[in-house]
């Protein structure tokens, strides 16, 4: 691996996208895709390749380019387009003209929604394409379950409905359709559902998710748990779903997309370019500009447009730009997108410019800064838990006891995403009798933050409770007693299903199981559990030892504690000489201990 590639690898983001490998003649020899660009590209240079052809290809790589996209589906579509265009030597040739399926919203009264591979210019709306027929069918099934649209092909004109030409079918009676054919559903209500579906298919699912969450909460509060579970499953499907491909849209054809990113720390600017043909991005490029005078963004973009279009020999007559620019060629149509698919392409172009800039700025480094990585994880945790600030200071609590005996608790602290082990604390449970985890949690949380308030020390941004809704509610009760409940965030993490609970919500919070933010919470919980268990074992061992020694005449609890502190175990006390014992206890006590263990040995 040459030094240039070695420096570039840490700058590649953990995002979906495509990568291109170039040989010494600057010719593309391979195009690939991945849902995690850095992992995939790095694997080529860190693994031993059993396949000789792969090993030869890697030896020929002299330069790497990549482009980030929003979903793995987008990466597949872009990879497909680039392989067909460039036909790199080490790729399987894509010579077929297989078309991907679309979801059609038919241009008709009470529009039907169905899957098709044929895009017809009949005024209907086509969304996609989708890389999997199975995926498209799953999406259609989800839409049907959520909105109960008709699946018949009747001509539901106003005249036909008024004439009672149609009768509701079995789909209506089993709850899969609301019966627009007999005017049992208004056109207004139907079109509202179509509007929501259109937003979901385009990826704008926030409002629908909010509606489902409210419905889940309402059902749970009314003890309609089966309904709540059904809605939760729909919500899960909706949150996991990414149906819209921002890379392709059949209505966008033969367009050049440009966006510019300025570097605040230097005199550099970066211009990103996409070429979109027949609804697919077939070419990407980013160039760096260095200001000589105080050129404006418009002047820099104007220079870049001319340079890039000359290099790629573009014949596009339409440009998408972030702002209007006066170009010499008056025949070029300039569009400044504000919303929708065109704006998403602009945002994606800017994202690529950002990663290119980051790659250039970090080119001299051989590895990423771990502090930056930890801050990214904490920022994601803030987003996942809907916090108002990044949780740089997190405290996590756990209890440990055996049927109420030897009850203890632990608290661990993470600062800036790292364990602060010197600040870990143990607690002996003082006010709780018997195995009551909830009361124990209430006690230790109250004692911890009562002390912080008394000593006027800073509170954490986030508290994590090892347990479900019961332990969380107990901790919240203590925070409310201390009047600090609204000053920080608190969550519970249940062991069984790794579910995250927040106060006043019976439904656990969904965090992607692969998320580094969830792994950080699990690390906190595991560390608190380990610390509590270790302390609990120490207490049990000490209790067992001291209770055993207290059977010796002249040796009480204080003497037993002193012996345990010095020798650490019964075994070492038994093996100790009289002189060693006299260094800890009196001569009389040492003699009694020796006599006691000798008698025990002779009785065996």
C-alpha positions as a Python dict, from the first residue, in 0.01 Angstrom:
ca = {
    (1, 'X'): (0, 0, 0),
    (2, 'X'): (150, 332, -105),
    (3, 'X'): (171, 623, 139),
    (4, 'X'): (-96, 833, -36),
    (5, 'X'): (-357, 559, 4),
    (6, 'X'): (-246, 495, 363),
    (7, 'X'): (-311, 861, 445),
    (8, 'X'): (-646, 869, 264),
    (9, 'X'): (-805, 566, 437),
    (10, 'X'): (-872, 741, 773),
    (11, 'X'): (-1048, 1028, 591),
    (12, 'X'): (-1313, 805, 432),
    (13, 'X'): (-1645, 835, 624),
    (14, 'X'): (-1854, 553, 772),
    (15, 'X'): (-2136, 630, 525),
    (16, 'X'): (-2308, 445, 242),
    (17, 'X'): (-2157, 520, -96),
    (18, 'X'): (-1947, 407, -391),
    (19, 'X'): (-1571, 393, -437),
    (20, 'X'): (-1356, 394, -751),
    (21, 'X'): (-1005, 252, -786),
    (22, 'X'): (-763, 401, -1043),
    (23, 'X'): (-441, 250, -1178),
    (24, 'X'): (-109, 423, -1259),
    (25, 'X'): (-258, 550, -1588),
    (26, 'X'): (-545, 708, -1394),
    (27, 'X'): (-792, 464, -1549),
    (28, 'X'): (-1085, 323, -1348),
    (29, 'X'): (-1018, -45, -1279),
    (30, 'X'): (-1290, -115, -1023),
    (31, 'X'): (-1614, 36, -890),
    (32, 'X'): (-1771, -90, -569),
    (33, 'X'): (-2044, 0, -321),
    (34, 'X'): (-2081, -33, 55),
    (35, 'X'): (-2305, 73, 341),
    (36, 'X'): (-1982, 161, 530),
    (37, 'X'): (-1725, 305, 289),
    (38, 'X'): (-1432, 315, 531),
    (39, 'X'): (-1468, -46, 645),
    (40, 'X'): (-1506, -180, 293),
    (41, 'X'): (-1221, 17, 132),
    (42, 'X'): (-985, -45, 426),
    (43, 'X'): (-1052, -419, 406),
    (44, 'X'): (-888, -435, 61),
    (45, 'X'): (-559, -314, 209),
    (46, 'X'): (-561, -486, 550),
    (47, 'X'): (-670, -841, 460),
    (48, 'X'): (-478, -1115, 286),
    (49, 'X'): (-664, -1201, -36),
    (50, 'X'): (-686, -1570, -125),
    (51, 'X'): (-829, -1479, -465),
    (52, 'X'): (-529, -1411, -692),
    (53, 'X'): (-728, -1178, -918),
    (54, 'X'): (-826, -959, -620),
    (55, 'X'): (-465, -948, -498),
    (56, 'X'): (-347, -837, -844),
    (57, 'X'): (-613, -567, -862),
    (58, 'X'): (-514, -429, -518),
    (59, 'X'): (-150, -416, -625),
    (60, 'X'): (-248, -196, -921),
    (61, 'X'): (-445, 64, -716),
    (62, 'X'): (-276, 404, -715),
    (63, 'X'): (-566, 639, -639),
    (64, 'X'): (-909, 622, -471),
    (65, 'X'): (-1221, 833, -522),
    (66, 'X'): (-1548, 796, -337),
    (67, 'X'): (-1895, 952, -327),
    (68, 'X'): (-2131, 937, -31),
    (69, 'X'): (-2504, 880, -70),
    (70, 'X'): (-2789, 853, 179),
    (71, 'X'): (-2883, 485, 166),
    (72, 'X'): (-2735, 150, 71),
    (73, 'X'): (-2998, 134, -205),
    (74, 'X'): (-2864, 457, -354),
    (75, 'X'): (-2513, 309, -352),
    (76, 'X'): (-2632, 3, -545),
    (77, 'X'): (-2804, 214, -809),
    (78, 'X'): (-2505, 446, -854),
    (79, 'X'): (-2263, 152, -871),
    (80, 'X'): (-2481, -7, -1138),
    (81, 'X'): (-2483, 312, -1347),
    (82, 'X'): (-2106, 363, -1320),
    (83, 'X'): (-2020, 2, -1410),
    (84, 'X'): (-2241, 22, -1719),
    (85, 'X'): (-2080, 351, -1821),
    (86, 'X'): (-1710, 275, -1756),
    (87, 'X'): (-1702, -108, -1765),
    (88, 'X'): (-1395, -134, -1535),
    (89, 'X'): (-1159, -425, -1593),
    (90, 'X'): (-1218, -599, -1260),
    (91, 'X'): (-1596, -559, -1242),
    (92, 'X'): (-1849, -807, -1373),
    (93, 'X'): (-1982, -643, -1690),
    (94, 'X'): (-2341, -521, -1665),
    (95, 'X'): (-2466, -557, -2020),
    (96, 'X'): (-2833, -618, -1939),
    (97, 'X'): (-3094, -346, -1953),
    (98, 'X'): (-3289, -473, -1655),
    (99, 'X'): (-3514, -202, -1523),
    (100, 'X'): (-3579, -159, -1153),
    (101, 'X'): (-3935, -152, -1018),
    (102, 'X'): (-4113, 174, -933),
    (103, 'X'): (-4416, 244, -716),
    (104, 'X'): (-4683, 424, -916),
    (105, 'X'): (-4944, 662, -773),
    (106, 'X'): (-5198, 649, -1056),
    (107, 'X'): (-5336, 970, -1204),
    (108, 'X'): (-5705, 902, -1139),
    (109, 'X'): (-5983, 975, -894),
    (110, 'X'): (-5916, 778, -572),
    (111, 'X'): (-5563, 693, -697),
    (112, 'X'): (-5442, 335, -683),
    (113, 'X'): (-5087, 254, -572),
    (114, 'X'): (-4907, -39, -731),
    (115, 'X'): (-4565, -164, -846),
    (116, 'X'): (-4453, -138, -1209),
    (117, 'X'): (-4139, -153, -1422),
    (118, 'X'): (-4286, 62, -1700),
    (119, 'X'): (-4272, 438, -1655),
    (120, 'X'): (-4549, 585, -1872),
    (121, 'X'): (-4591, 958, -1925),
    (122, 'X'): (-4963, 964, -1835),
    (123, 'X'): (-4952, 1217, -1553),
    (124, 'X'): (-4909, 950, -1287),
    (125, 'X'): (-4637, 981, -1023),
    (126, 'X'): (-4356, 723, -1020),
    (127, 'X'): (-4143, 687, -707),
    (128, 'X'): (-3823, 483, -691),
    (129, 'X'): (-3660, 292, -843),
    (130, 'X'): (-3623, 15, -586),
    (131, 'X'): (-3335, -229, -593),
    (132, 'X'): (-3550, -520, -480),
    (133, 'X'): (-3895, -633, -595),
    (134, 'X'): (-3942, -792, -254),
    (135, 'X'): (-3864, -456, -88),
    (136, 'X'): (-4111, -272, -309),
    (137, 'X'): (-4381, -527, -223),
    (138, 'X'): (-4302, -490, 147),
    (139, 'X'): (-4348, -114, 116),
    (140, 'X'): (-4680, -152, -65),
    (141, 'X'): (-4799, -392, 205),
    (142, 'X'): (-4697, -142, 474),
    (143, 'X'): (-4888, 138, 299),
    (144, 'X'): (-5197, -85, 271),
    (145, 'X'): (-5182, -179, 640),
    (146, 'X'): (-5145, 183, 743),
    (147, 'X'): (-5398, 352, 515),
    (148, 'X'): (-5636, 82, 379),
    (149, 'X'): (-5652, 200, 17),
    (150, 'X'): (-5856, 36, -254),
    (151, 'X'): (-5692, -225, -475),
    (152, 'X'): (-5968, -262, -734),
    (153, 'X'): (-5945, -106, -1081),
    (154, 'X'): (-6298, 38, -1096),
    (155, 'X'): (-6351, 377, -1256),
    (156, 'X'): (-6460, 564, -944),
    (157, 'X'): (-6588, 874, -1119),
    (158, 'X'): (-6835, 1093, -937),
    (159, 'X'): (-7105, 992, -1186),
    (160, 'X'): (-7047, 617, -1138),
    (161, 'X'): (-7055, 643, -758),
    (162, 'X'): (-7375, 851, -759),
    (163, 'X'): (-7537, 591, -985),
    (164, 'X'): (-7454, 316, -729),
    (165, 'X'): (-7270, 128, -1002),
    (166, 'X'): (-7043, -55, -755),
    (167, 'X'): (-7083, -252, -433),
    (168, 'X'): (-6828, -293, -156),
    (169, 'X'): (-6635, -620, -174),
    (170, 'X'): (-6478, -855, 80),
    (171, 'X'): (-6182, -617, 125),
    (172, 'X'): (-6419, -365, 285),
    (173, 'X'): (-6576, -621, 517),
    (174, 'X'): (-6240, -746, 650),
    (175, 'X'): (-6117, -389, 707),
    (176, 'X'): (-5869, -357, 418),
    (177, 'X'): (-6065, -85, 235),
    (178, 'X'): (-6288, 203, 351),
    (179, 'X'): (-6539, 167, 67),
    (180, 'X'): (-6495, 474, -159),
    (181, 'X'): (-6690, 287, -431),
    (182, 'X'): (-7011, 337, -226),
    (183, 'X'): (-6911, 686, -105),
    (184, 'X'): (-6834, 542, 240),
    (185, 'X'): (-6501, 726, 225),
    (186, 'X'): (-6477, 1083, 102),
    (187, 'X'): (-6235, 1184, -170),
    (188, 'X'): (-6084, 1439, 70),
    (189, 'X'): (-6005, 1171, 329),
    (190, 'X'): (-5862, 940, 60),
    (191, 'X'): (-5638, 1213, -84),
    (192, 'X'): (-5512, 1295, 266),
    (193, 'X'): (-5392, 933, 292),
    (194, 'X'): (-5231, 962, -54),
    (195, 'X'): (-5051, 1277, 59),
    (196, 'X'): (-4911, 1098, 365),
    (197, 'X'): (-4805, 801, 152),
    (198, 'X'): (-4630, 1033, -93),
    (199, 'X'): (-4436, 1189, 196),
    (200, 'X'): (-4339, 847, 332),
    (201, 'X'): (-4222, 722, -7),
    (202, 'X'): (-4010, 1035, -46),
    (203, 'X'): (-3854, 977, 296),
    (204, 'X'): (-4045, 1254, 479),
    (205, 'X'): (-4185, 1030, 750),
    (206, 'X'): (-4151, 1252, 1058),
    (207, 'X'): (-4514, 1363, 1073),
    (208, 'X'): (-4644, 1008, 1026),
    (209, 'X'): (-4410, 877, 1296),
    (210, 'X'): (-4531, 1150, 1532),
    (211, 'X'): (-4892, 1048, 1462),
    (212, 'X'): (-4817, 681, 1536),
    (213, 'X'): (-4631, 763, 1859),
    (214, 'X'): (-4925, 967, 1983),
    (215, 'X'): (-5162, 683, 1890),
    (216, 'X'): (-4942, 431, 2075),
    (217, 'X'): (-4934, 651, 2384),
    (218, 'X'): (-5310, 698, 2377),
    (219, 'X'): (-5373, 323, 2337),
    (220, 'X'): (-5132, 236, 2619),
    (221, 'X'): (-5287, 488, 2858),
    (222, 'X'): (-5630, 337, 2782),
    (223, 'X'): (-5488, -15, 2854),
    (224, 'X'): (-5545, -121, 2490),
    (225, 'X'): (-5215, -305, 2485),
    (226, 'X'): (-5280, -525, 2181),
    (227, 'X'): (-5362, -217, 1974),
    (228, 'X'): (-5053, -41, 2110),
    (229, 'X'): (-4835, -339, 2017),
    (230, 'X'): (-4982, -346, 1665),
    (231, 'X'): (-4915, 27, 1623),
    (232, 'X'): (-4565, -20, 1763),
    (233, 'X'): (-4489, -284, 1500),
    (234, 'X'): (-4608, -44, 1230),
    (235, 'X'): (-4392, 230, 1378),
    (236, 'X'): (-4092, -4, 1381),
    (237, 'X'): (-4150, -92, 1016),
    (238, 'X'): (-4185, 275, 925),
    (239, 'X'): (-3869, 381, 1110),
    (240, 'X'): (-3667, 100, 953),
    (241, 'X'): (-3800, 185, 610),
    (242, 'X'): (-3606, 397, 364),
    (243, 'X'): (-3813, 382, 49),
    (244, 'X'): (-3696, 690, -135),
    (245, 'X'): (-3377, 694, -339),
    (246, 'X'): (-3237, 1043, -348),
    (247, 'X'): (-2987, 944, -614),
    (248, 'X'): (-3238, 876, -886),
    (249, 'X'): (-3564, 1023, -1006),
    (250, 'X'): (-3704, 949, -1353),
    (251, 'X'): (-3815, 1312, -1397),
    (252, 'X'): (-3459, 1448, -1364),
    (253, 'X'): (-3274, 1400, -1692),
    (254, 'X'): (-2948, 1532, -1841),
    (255, 'X'): (-2871, 1778, -1562),
    (256, 'X'): (-2545, 1907, -1410),
    (257, 'X'): (-2556, 1964, -1033),
    (258, 'X'): (-2303, 2196, -864),
    (259, 'X'): (-2258, 2305, -504),
    (260, 'X'): (-1982, 2497, -328),
    (261, 'X'): (-1833, 2472, 21),
    (262, 'X'): (-1601, 2737, 164),
    (263, 'X'): (-1328, 2664, 418),
    (264, 'X'): (-1347, 2918, 701),
    (265, 'X'): (-990, 2845, 814),
    (266, 'X'): (-820, 2893, 477),
    (267, 'X'): (-849, 3057, 134),
    (268, 'X'): (-984, 2737, -18),
    (269, 'X'): (-1322, 2644, -163),
    (270, 'X'): (-1452, 2308, -284),
    (271, 'X'): (-1699, 2261, -569),
    (272, 'X'): (-1884, 1930, -602),
    (273, 'X'): (-2037, 1810, -929),
    (274, 'X'): (-2294, 1542, -1020),
    (275, 'X'): (-2396, 1448, -1372),
    (276, 'X'): (-2753, 1311, -1381),
    (277, 'X'): (-2863, 1127, -1695),
    (278, 'X'): (-3192, 938, -1731),
    (279, 'X'): (-3261, 978, -1363),
    (280, 'X'): (-2927, 837, -1238),
    (281, 'X'): (-2605, 994, -1119),
    (282, 'X'): (-2343, 861, -1359),
    (283, 'X'): (-2050, 1087, -1270),
    (284, 'X'): (-1919, 1268, -963),
    (285, 'X'): (-1630, 1505, -916),
    (286, 'X'): (-1497, 1752, -657),
    (287, 'X'): (-1233, 2016, -726),
    (288, 'X'): (-1043, 2248, -494),
    (289, 'X'): (-1008, 2622, -566),
    (290, 'X'): (-756, 2852, -396),
    (291, 'X'): (-844, 3220, -379),
    (292, 'X'): (-580, 3463, -498),
    (293, 'X'): (-782, 3775, -429),
    (294, 'X'): (-1103, 3818, -234),
    (295, 'X'): (-1323, 3634, -485),
    (296, 'X'): (-1688, 3581, -394),
    (297, 'X'): (-1864, 3243, -393),
    (298, 'X'): (-2037, 3337, -720),
    (299, 'X'): (-1706, 3410, -890),
    (300, 'X'): (-1551, 3086, -763),
    (301, 'X'): (-1852, 2878, -868),
    (302, 'X'): (-1853, 3040, -1212),
    (303, 'X'): (-1486, 2941, -1263),
    (304, 'X'): (-1552, 2586, -1138),
    (305, 'X'): (-1856, 2535, -1365),
    (306, 'X'): (-1656, 2627, -1673),
    (307, 'X'): (-1360, 2410, -1569),
    (308, 'X'): (-1560, 2098, -1475),
    (309, 'X'): (-1793, 2112, -1776),
    (310, 'X'): (-1487, 2139, -2001),
    (311, 'X'): (-1320, 1842, -1833),
    (312, 'X'): (-1624, 1611, -1853),
    (313, 'X'): (-1735, 1751, -2192),
    (314, 'X'): (-2087, 1807, -2062),
    (315, 'X'): (-2369, 1883, -2306),
    (316, 'X'): (-2635, 1938, -2038),
    (317, 'X'): (-2853, 2243, -2093),
    (318, 'X'): (-2983, 2258, -1736),
    (319, 'X'): (-2784, 2334, -1420),
    (320, 'X'): (-2885, 2301, -1053),
    (321, 'X'): (-2694, 2563, -852),
    (322, 'X'): (-2707, 2693, -492),
    (323, 'X'): (-2761, 3048, -622),
    (324, 'X'): (-2791, 3235, -949),
    (325, 'X'): (-2468, 3283, -1145),
    (326, 'X'): (-2425, 3493, -1461),
    (327, 'X'): (-2279, 3257, -1723),
    (328, 'X'): (-2160, 3343, -2074),
    (329, 'X'): (-2376, 3071, -2229),
    (330, 'X'): (-2724, 3226, -2213),
    (331, 'X'): (-2887, 2906, -2340),
    (332, 'X'): (-2813, 2725, -2015),
    (333, 'X'): (-3115, 2699, -1786),
    (334, 'X'): (-3024, 2766, -1423),
    (335, 'X'): (-3242, 2623, -1144),
    (336, 'X'): (-3192, 2709, -774),
    (337, 'X'): (-3374, 2423, -590),
    (338, 'X'): (-3551, 2505, -266),
    (339, 'X'): (-3744, 2185, -187),
    (340, 'X'): (-3796, 1828, -304),
    (341, 'X'): (-3576, 1589, -499),
    (342, 'X'): (-3370, 1861, -666),
    (343, 'X'): (-3283, 2015, -328),
    (344, 'X'): (-3181, 1671, -198),
    (345, 'X'): (-2937, 1638, -487),
    (346, 'X'): (-2791, 1978, -395),
    (347, 'X'): (-2754, 1871, -31),
    (348, 'X'): (-2587, 1547, -136),
    (349, 'X'): (-2342, 1740, -357),
    (350, 'X'): (-2252, 1961, -63),
    (351, 'X'): (-2203, 1655, 158),
    (352, 'X'): (-1953, 1517, -93),
    (353, 'X'): (-1771, 1850, -99),
    (354, 'X'): (-1755, 1836, 281),
    (355, 'X'): (-1598, 1488, 284),
    (356, 'X'): (-1355, 1585, 11),
    (357, 'X'): (-1247, 1887, 217),
    (358, 'X'): (-1210, 1668, 526),
    (359, 'X'): (-1005, 1421, 324),
    (360, 'X'): (-771, 1696, 209),
    (361, 'X'): (-737, 1846, 557),
    (362, 'X'): (-657, 1508, 715),
    (363, 'X'): (-436, 1378, 435),
    (364, 'X'): (-119, 1425, 637),
    (365, 'X'): (-254, 1221, 928),
    (366, 'X'): (-221, 844, 938),
    (367, 'X'): (-512, 782, 1170),
    (368, 'X'): (-829, 950, 1293),
    (369, 'X'): (-839, 1142, 1618),
    (370, 'X'): (-1020, 918, 1872),
    (371, 'X'): (-1155, 1221, 2056),
    (372, 'X'): (-1343, 1327, 1741),
    (373, 'X'): (-1492, 977, 1713),
    (374, 'X'): (-1610, 979, 2073),
    (375, 'X'): (-1766, 1321, 2031),
    (376, 'X'): (-1953, 1196, 1721),
    (377, 'X'): (-2094, 907, 1928),
    (378, 'X'): (-2199, 1141, 2209),
    (379, 'X'): (-2363, 1373, 1956),
    (380, 'X'): (-2554, 1076, 1814),
    (381, 'X'): (-2658, 976, 2168),
    (382, 'X'): (-2788, 1328, 2226),
    (383, 'X'): (-2994, 1297, 1907),
    (384, 'X'): (-3122, 945, 1988),
    (385, 'X'): (-3231, 1044, 2340),
    (386, 'X'): (-3369, 1383, 2224),
    (387, 'X'): (-3148, 1570, 2470),
    (388, 'X'): (-3081, 1943, 2462),
    (389, 'X'): (-2703, 1913, 2509),
    (390, 'X'): (-2425, 1663, 2438),
    (391, 'X'): (-2384, 1427, 2740),
    (392, 'X'): (-2015, 1481, 2815),
    (393, 'X'): (-2072, 1374, 3179),
    (394, 'X'): (-2276, 1052, 3227),
    (395, 'X'): (-2340, 860, 3549),
    (396, 'X'): (-2479, 505, 3564),
    (397, 'X'): (-2621, 314, 3866),
    (398, 'X'): (-2670, -58, 3940),
    (399, 'X'): (-2780, -262, 4246),
    (400, 'X'): (-2658, -602, 4362),
    (401, 'X'): (-2788, -839, 4634),
    (402, 'X'): (-2876, -1204, 4693),
    (403, 'X'): (-3234, -1230, 4822),
    (404, 'X'): (-3185, -908, 5013),
    (405, 'X'): (-2856, -1009, 5175),
    (406, 'X'): (-2547, -787, 5145),
    (407, 'X'): (-2731, -517, 4942),
    (408, 'X'): (-2491, -280, 4768),
    (409, 'X'): (-2498, -44, 4469),
    (410, 'X'): (-2244, 105, 4231),
    (411, 'X'): (-2207, 421, 4029),
    (412, 'X'): (-1972, 464, 3735),
    (413, 'X'): (-1889, 787, 3556),
    (414, 'X'): (-1800, 843, 3190),
    (415, 'X'): (-1651, 1176, 3088),
    (416, 'X'): (-1620, 1263, 2718),
    (417, 'X'): (-1722, 908, 2632),
    (418, 'X'): (-1446, 745, 2846),
    (419, 'X'): (-1462, 575, 3188),
    (420, 'X'): (-1344, 802, 3471),
    (421, 'X'): (-1250, 513, 3703),
    (422, 'X'): (-1113, 729, 3982),
    (423, 'X'): (-1461, 874, 4026),
    (424, 'X'): (-1644, 539, 4054),
    (425, 'X'): (-1833, 496, 4383),
    (426, 'X'): (-1974, 208, 4593),
    (427, 'X'): (-2279, 234, 4818),
    (428, 'X'): (-2393, 22, 5113),
    (429, 'X'): (-2774, 18, 5117),
    (430, 'X'): (-2876, 163, 5454),
    (431, 'X'): (-3254, 212, 5465),
    (432, 'X'): (-3393, -87, 5272),
    (433, 'X'): (-3476, -422, 5431),
    (434, 'X'): (-3511, -725, 5204),
    (435, 'X'): (-3477, -762, 4825),
    (436, 'X'): (-3627, -433, 4704),
    (437, 'X'): (-3438, -309, 4395),
    (438, 'X'): (-3672, -13, 4345),
    (439, 'X'): (-3629, 124, 4698),
    (440, 'X'): (-3253, 59, 4681),
    (441, 'X'): (-3226, 256, 4357),
    (442, 'X'): (-3431, 540, 4507),
    (443, 'X'): (-3197, 554, 4806),
    (444, 'X'): (-2863, 560, 4621),
    (445, 'X'): (-2977, 815, 4361),
    (446, 'X'): (-3105, 1042, 4638),
    (447, 'X'): (-2783, 1010, 4840),
    (448, 'X'): (-2562, 1075, 4536),
    (449, 'X'): (-2728, 1392, 4418),
    (450, 'X'): (-2808, 1524, 4765),
    (451, 'X'): (-2432, 1518, 4824),
    (452, 'X'): (-2353, 1687, 4491),
    (453, 'X'): (-2601, 1964, 4569),
    (454, 'X'): (-2465, 2007, 4923),
    (455, 'X'): (-2108, 2030, 4794),
    (456, 'X'): (-2220, 2252, 4503),
    (457, 'X'): (-2064, 2022, 4243),
    (458, 'X'): (-2173, 1986, 3883),
    (459, 'X'): (-2458, 1755, 3789),
    (460, 'X'): (-2424, 1512, 3497),
    (461, 'X'): (-2603, 1577, 3168),
    (462, 'X'): (-2732, 1218, 3163),
    (463, 'X'): (-2816, 951, 3425),
    (464, 'X'): (-2841, 587, 3314),
    (465, 'X'): (-3026, 338, 3534),
    (466, 'X'): (-2954, -33, 3496),
    (467, 'X'): (-3311, -162, 3488),
    (468, 'X'): (-3654, -115, 3335),
    (469, 'X'): (-3950, 106, 3411),
    (470, 'X'): (-3960, 23, 3785),
    (471, 'X'): (-3600, 118, 3863),
    (472, 'X'): (-3629, 424, 3640),
    (473, 'X'): (-3943, 546, 3819),
    (474, 'X'): (-3771, 500, 4157),
    (475, 'X'): (-3473, 712, 4044),
    (476, 'X'): (-3705, 979, 3901),
    (477, 'X'): (-3883, 998, 4239),
    (478, 'X'): (-3552, 1090, 4408),
    (479, 'X'): (-3468, 1353, 4146),
    (480, 'X'): (-3810, 1512, 4199),
    (481, 'X'): (-3758, 1516, 4578),
    (482, 'X'): (-3434, 1706, 4520),
    (483, 'X'): (-3605, 1935, 4265),
    (484, 'X'): (-3349, 1860, 3990),
    (485, 'X'): (-3562, 1639, 3765),
    (486, 'X'): (-3586, 1904, 3492),
    (487, 'X'): (-3214, 1986, 3505),
    (488, 'X'): (-3085, 1665, 3346),
    (489, 'X'): (-3183, 1366, 3133),
    (490, 'X'): (-3242, 1017, 3271),
    (491, 'X'): (-3303, 681, 3099),
    (492, 'X'): (-3325, 316, 3199),
    (493, 'X'): (-3172, 28, 3003),
    (494, 'X'): (-3341, -310, 3049),
    (495, 'X'): (-3111, -614, 3030),
    (496, 'X'): (-3337, -866, 2858),
    (497, 'X'): (-3412, -691, 2527),
    (498, 'X'): (-3169, -398, 2556),
    (499, 'X'): (-3467, -161, 2558),
    (500, 'X'): (-3424, 206, 2647),
    (501, 'X'): (-3695, 359, 2867),
    (502, 'X'): (-3754, 729, 2926),
    (503, 'X'): (-3977, 877, 3199),
    (504, 'X'): (-4354, 901, 3135),
    (505, 'X'): (-4345, 675, 2829),
    (506, 'X'): (-4457, 310, 2856),
    (507, 'X'): (-4313, 231, 2513),
    (508, 'X'): (-3934, 178, 2500),
    (509, 'X'): (-3727, 408, 2281),
    (510, 'X'): (-3603, 259, 1955),
    (511, 'X'): (-3227, 287, 1892),
    (512, 'X'): (-3062, 95, 1609),
    (513, 'X'): (-2902, -219, 1759),
    (514, 'X'): (-2585, -147, 1559),
    (515, 'X'): (-2565, 214, 1676),
    (516, 'X'): (-2239, 316, 1851),
    (517, 'X'): (-2458, 530, 2080),
    (518, 'X'): (-2643, 220, 2204),
    (519, 'X'): (-2312, 37, 2246),
    (520, 'X'): (-2192, 326, 2468),
    (521, 'X'): (-2502, 287, 2690),
    (522, 'X'): (-2440, -89, 2706),
    (523, 'X'): (-2075, -25, 2800),
    (524, 'X'): (-2191, 204, 3083),
    (525, 'X'): (-2443, -53, 3207),
    (526, 'X'): (-2192, -340, 3190),
    (527, 'X'): (-1927, -138, 3371),
    (528, 'X'): (-2173, -45, 3650),
    (529, 'X'): (-2282, -408, 3678),
    (530, 'X'): (-1922, -534, 3692),
    (531, 'X'): (-1833, -277, 3958),
    (532, 'X'): (-2140, -365, 4170),
    (533, 'X'): (-2083, -743, 4143),
    (534, 'X'): (-1714, -709, 4236),
    (535, 'X'): (-1800, -506, 4546),
    (536, 'X'): (-2078, -749, 4639),
    (537, 'X'): (-1838, -1045, 4621),
    (538, 'X'): (-1586, -864, 4838),
    (539, 'X'): (-1852, -797, 5103),
    (540, 'X'): (-1969, -1161, 5095),
    (541, 'X'): (-1612, -1292, 5121),
    (542, 'X'): (-1531, -1059, 5406),
    (543, 'X'): (-1852, -1151, 5589),
    (544, 'X'): (-1785, -1522, 5546),
    (545, 'X'): (-1431, -1483, 5668),
    (546, 'X'): (-1503, -1261, 5967),
    (547, 'X'): (-1795, -1479, 6078),
    (548, 'X'): (-1562, -1782, 6065),
    (549, 'X'): (-1290, -1614, 6272),
    (550, 'X'): (-1533, -1486, 6532),
    (551, 'X'): (-1566, -1846, 6659),
    (552, 'X'): (-1214, -1817, 6800),
    (553, 'X'): (-1193, -1720, 7169),
    (554, 'X'): (-1061, -1366, 7204),
    (555, 'X'): (-1117, -1274, 6835),
    (556, 'X'): (-1407, -1039, 6766),
    (557, 'X'): (-1535, -854, 6459),
    (558, 'X'): (-1279, -574, 6481),
    (559, 'X'): (-991, -821, 6502),
    (560, 'X'): (-1138, -1023, 6214),
    (561, 'X'): (-1159, -710, 6002),
    (562, 'X'): (-797, -627, 6085),
    (563, 'X'): (-682, -977, 5986),
    (564, 'X'): (-883, -973, 5663),
    (565, 'X'): (-744, -634, 5570),
    (566, 'X'): (-388, -757, 5617),
    (567, 'X'): (-401, -1117, 5488),
    (568, 'X'): (-692, -1084, 5238),
    (569, 'X'): (-813, -1448, 5277),
    (570, 'X'): (-870, -1733, 5526),
    (571, 'X'): (-618, -1945, 5339),
    (572, 'X'): (-338, -1694, 5400),
    (573, 'X'): (-432, -1658, 5768),
    (574, 'X'): (-416, -2038, 5811),
    (575, 'X'): (-73, -2044, 5643),
    (576, 'X'): (63, -1755, 5853),
    (577, 'X'): (332, -1818, 6120),
    (578, 'X'): (296, -1700, 6481),
    (579, 'X'): (540, -1417, 6414),
    (580, 'X'): (338, -1300, 6114),
    (581, 'X'): (14, -1310, 6316),
    (582, 'X'): (175, -1119, 6605),
    (583, 'X'): (251, -841, 6360),
    (584, 'X'): (-125, -783, 6331),
    (585, 'X'): (-281, -905, 6659),
    (586, 'X'): (-170, -965, 7017),
    (587, 'X'): (46, -1261, 7122),
    (588, 'X'): (-251, -1421, 7302),
    (589, 'X'): (-479, -1381, 6998),
    (590, 'X'): (-209, -1520, 6763),
    (591, 'X'): (-175, -1829, 6982),
    (592, 'X'): (-555, -1877, 6988),
    (593, 'X'): (-574, -1853, 6609),
    (594, 'X'): (-297, -2109, 6558),
    (595, 'X'): (-456, -2346, 6810),
    (596, 'X'): (-797, -2305, 6641),
    (597, 'X'): (-674, -2398, 6293),
    (598, 'X'): (-455, -2685, 6422),
    (599, 'X'): (-761, -2831, 6600),
    (600, 'X'): (-969, -2795, 6281),
    (601, 'X'): (-699, -2977, 6084),
    (602, 'X'): (-680, -3267, 6333),
    (603, 'X'): (-1058, -3316, 6321),
    (604, 'X'): (-1052, -3393, 5947),
}
